[in-house]
């Protein structure tokens, strides 16, 4: 009987942790903001971004995105176009 209670407690704890993350409105709002900034479109099995060049802050959050690369910014990372989020090139201020 003790094992059943331990399993139920573990299931309850895991569901509580997962549900807090899934129902977090700030997280979903941030995701929607980034998707809108990128101009993401899902075509079949890949995601295409109309504005893949993004300037990010120190925390990794996107500040702005545009269609042409930044010339006066430092390139941090550029993902593949086959990535789940599509091709995204991240830049930072010097």
N, C-alpha and C positions, 0 to 999 in steps of 0.2 A: 504494500500500500504506500510505503514511503517513496518508492521509486516512481509511482504514478504521480504523486504530488510534486516530486522534483521535476518530472518531465512537463507537467502542466505549468509549473512556475517558470521553467525555461521557455516554454512556448509563449506564455504571457509576456515575459520580459522581451523576447525577440520581436513579438508583434508590436509592442509598445514603442520600441526603438525604431522599427521600420515605419510605422504609421506616422510618427512625428516628422520624419524626413519627407515622406510622400505627401503629407498634407500641409507642408510649410508654404504659405502663400508668398513669402519673400523669395524663396528659392525659385518658384515657378515664375514669378514676375521678372526676376533676373534672367532666367532662361528665355522668356519671351522677348525681353528687351534686346538681348544679344542676337536672337534670331531675326528680329526686325532690323537691327543695325546691319547685319550681314546681308540681308535681302535673300534669305535662304529659300530655295525651292526644291522640293523632292521630286525627282524625275526617275521613276522606275525603281532602281536599286541604288542610286547615288544621290547625294545632296549637292546642288550647285549653288554657289554663293555669288551674287552679282557684285558685292563689295567685299572681296576677300582680304584686303590689306587693312589691318586694324592697329590702332595705337592703344597700348595697354598701360595701366598704371602699375605701381610697385606691387600691388596685391594680385595682379593678373586679371583685373577686371577691364573690360573694353571701354575705352572712352569715346572713340569714334572710329568709323570704318569708311573706306573709299575704294574706288575702282582702280586707281593707279597707285604704284608703290610710292612710299615716302622716300624722298631723296636725302633729307636732312635728319633722319632718325636711324637708330641702330636696330638692325634686324635681329630678333631674338630666336624665332622659330618659324618654320614654314612646313605645314603638314601636306600630305599627299592628297590629291583630289579623290582618292578612293577611301579616305578616312570617313568614319561615320558622320562627322560634322561637315565634310567637304573640305576643300582646300582653304586654309586660313593661314595667312602670314602675319605674325605678330611683331610689332615694332615698339621700341621704348625711346624715351628722351635720353639724350646723352648725359 
